[in-house]
Amino acid sequence: PLDFPRSHLGGLEGNCSRFEFLSESQIVVLAKSASKIGVSLNALFLAAFHVLLSKWSNSDDVVIGLPAAMRDIASIQNLIGYFVSPLPIRGEINKKEKFGTFAQRIHEKIMMGIKHGKLSFPEIVSAANVPPGSPFNPVFQVCAYYMSFDAQ
């Protein structure tokens, strides 16, 4: 929440929250709901996270970064290593829109981002005309990723 003015100094400190989210049977129900509206479970969770951050920040325009493996770039396909590029997903919340429709828009944005995965993050920043010199990430301040582990 933006209770106080944001510092202009910035910094590299951050925080990571990890939690177990729902039981296996609840995830099955959510996966069926996601399938019913034509989105991935990841897109459904990301849409819900957009709504949560929108409420917390009192902003209808929220950008969340997703780590995306860009292995379709020919020059790195045969290399071993962790090649991830941040994929900014902008969620413009319309309070009159149903959540399912919003989740579909988020899903489409994820697919478009992956389709245009050869665009580097610096190129995205340049295209967004973000003024240089900010101590914060110029596009997003929150990253999210969804991981599912088999409990066995």
N, C-alpha and C positions, 0 to 999 in steps of 0.2 A: 504493500500500500504506500501511496505517496503522501504520507502524513507531514513530511518535512521537505523543504527544498533539497534538491539533489546537489551533492557536492560537485564542484567543477574540477576537482583534482583527479578523480578517478582512482583506479588502483587495480591490482591484479587479484585481490582476494575475492573469493567466491564461496559458494557452498553447493553441496550436492546432497540431494535427498533421495534415499532409496527406500522403497517400501514394497511389501507384498500387497498386491492389489486384487482382492476378490478370490474366491475359491474357484476350483476348476469348473464346478457346475455353473457358477455365475458367469464365468468367462464364456462357457458354451452358449449360454443365453444371449450374452452380448454379441458373440460371433454370429449367431442366427439373426439378431437384429441388424447387424452390420450388413450381412448378406442380403437381407430383405430390402434394405435401402440402396444396395449396390455399391458399398464401400468396403474397404479392408478394415480389419479390427484396429490396425494402427491409425488409420484416418479417423475412425470413430473416437479413439482415445485422444488424438491430437485436437479434434474439434471440441471435445469436452474440456481439454486443458486451455484452449483459446477462450472458451466461455468463462472458465474460472479466473484466468488472468485478466480478462476484461472487467469482471466484477471487482476484483481486488484493486485494479489500477484505475477504475472509473474511466476507462477508455474503450471506445468501440472499434479501435484499430490496433490490433496486436500482431506483432511479428515474432514467430518462434523459429529458432534454428533447429534443423534436423541434420544429424550426421548422415551423409549419403556416400556410399562406396561408388566411386566413379571409375569402374574397371573397364568401361567401354572406350577409354582413351588408349589408342593403339600403342603409344610410347611406353605405357606402364603395364600393359597386360602380362608381360612375361617376368615382371619384377616381383620379388617377394617383399612384403611389407604392408604397413597399415596406411592405405591411401584413402583418406576421407576428406570430403569437402563439405563445408556447411551449406545447407540448402535452406534459405529463408522462406518460410511459409507465412504469408500475410493473411490474417483472418479479419475481414471487415464485418463486424457483427451488425445485423439488422434485427432489431428486437421484434419485428413483425413476422420474421421468417421462422419457419419450423426448424427444429434442430436437425432433422433428417436432411433437409435441403442444405443447411449450412455444412453438415458433414459431407454431403456430395460435392460441394464447392471446394472444401479442403482436400478431399480425395483427388479431384481434378487438378488442383494446384500441385499436389505431390507428384502426380503423374507427369504434368508439364515440366516440373523442375527436373525430374529424372530424365525426361526426353531431351532437355536442353542441358544435360550434365556436363557437356564439354566447356561450358561457360565457367570461367574461374571465379572465385569469390571476389578478387580485386576487380574483375570486369563488372560484376554485379554492383559493387560499391560505386564504381565509376558511372555506370548507367543510371544509378539512382541519384546522381548529382549530390552526394552527401558531402558537406563541407569538410575539408581535412582539419586535423588538429584536435579532434575530440578525444578525451581520454577513455571513451567508452567504445565498444564495438559499434561501428557506424550503422549497422542494420538491425541487430537484435541483441538483447541482453539475457535472454533465456533460451536454453537448449533443452530439447526433450528427446528421449528415445524410449522405445518400448521393447522389452526383452521378455521372451517367454521361455521358461525352462520346464523340462519334463521332470516331475517330482520323483520319478523312480530312480 
